[in-house]
Amino acid sequence: MVGVSAPSVPFAVWIWAAFDPLLILVAGYLGWKADQAGKIFIAAIAALGVSLLADWILTSLGVPLPAPLSRTGPMLLPVRSVAALAWAALAFAVHRGMRRRS
């Protein structure tokens, strides 16, 4: 398409999207509670959904966020998805390691 370019988002915003506190909290909790490795994906999807919904509500209320969601801005789904999976997997691995030691 002529005259259309991809949105430019600074790298710092991508990093903030991966370190969203609510995303980390929900993915970590659900990953910790997962009793099978396959449930990490479910934990990541749930954490992503909760995080996006909360960020969208906070942005619409005017609360400033480092990686805000808006109708016209990017949602940074690839970054948030990979981060949710990574946080859930980390919590699962730590919990599993602690159970093996005891």
C-alpha positions in Angstrom: 0.0 0.0 0.0 1.3 3.4 -0.9 1.8 5.9 2.0 1.3 3.3 4.8 4.1 2.4 7.1 4.4 0.2 10.1 4.0 1.9 13.4 7.3 2.7 15.0 7.5 1.8 18.7 10.6 2.5 20.8 12.5 -0.5 22.1 11.9 0.7 25.7 8.2 0.3 25.2 8.7 -3.3 24.0 10.7 -4.0 27.2 8.0 -2.4 29.4 5.4 -4.6 27.7 7.3 -7.7 28.7 7.8 -6.6 32.3 4.1 -5.6 32.9 3.7 -6.2 36.6 0.2 -7.7 36.3 1.4 -10.0 33.5 4.2 -11.2 35.7 2.0 -11.7 38.7 -0.7 -13.7 37.0 1.6 -15.8 34.8 3.8 -16.5 37.8 0.9 -17.5 40.0 -0.7 -19.7 37.4 2.7 -21.2 36.4 3.4 -22.0 40.0 0.0 -23.7 40.4 0.4 -25.7 37.2 0.9 -29.4 37.8 1.7 -30.4 34.3 4.0 -28.7 31.7 1.2 -28.4 29.2 -0.7 -26.1 31.6 2.0 -23.5 31.2 0.4 -22.5 27.8 -3.0 -22.1 29.5 -1.4 -20.0 32.3 0.3 -17.8 29.6 -3.0 -17.3 27.7 -4.9 -16.4 30.9 -2.2 -14.0 32.0 -2.1 -12.4 28.6 -5.8 -11.9 28.7 -6.0 -10.5 32.2 -3.0 -8.2 31.5 -4.4 -6.8 28.3 -7.8 -6.2 29.8 -6.4 -4.5 32.9 -4.0 -2.3 30.8 -6.8 -1.4 28.4 -9.1 -0.3 31.3 -6.3 1.7 33.0 -5.4 3.4 29.7 -9.0 4.3 29.0 -9.3 5.8 32.6 -6.2 8.0 31.8 -3.8 6.2 34.1 -0.3 6.7 32.5 1.4 3.4 31.7 4.9 2.7 30.2 3.4 0.5 27.5 -0.2 1.7 27.2 -2.9 0.1 25.1 -5.1 2.3 22.8 -7.3 1.9 19.7 -4.6 3.5 17.5 -1.5 2.1 19.1 0.1 -1.3 18.9 -0.8 -4.0 21.4 2.6 -5.5 21.3 1.1 -9.0 21.3 4.2 -10.9 20.3 6.2 -9.4 23.1 3.5 -9.9 25.7 2.7 -13.4 24.6 6.4 -14.6 24.7 6.8 -12.8 28.1 3.7 -14.5 29.5 4.9 -17.9 28.4 8.4 -17.2 29.8 7.1 -16.0 33.2 4.8 -19.0 33.5 7.5 -21.4 32.5 9.9 -19.9 35.0 7.5 -20.1 37.9 6.6 -23.7 36.9 10.3 -24.7 36.8 11.1 -23.0 40.1 8.2 -24.7 41.8 9.0 -28.1 40.3 12.7 -27.7 41.4 11.6 -26.9 44.9 9.3 -29.9 45.1 12.2 -32.2 44.0 14.5 -31.0 46.6 12.1 -31.6 49.5 
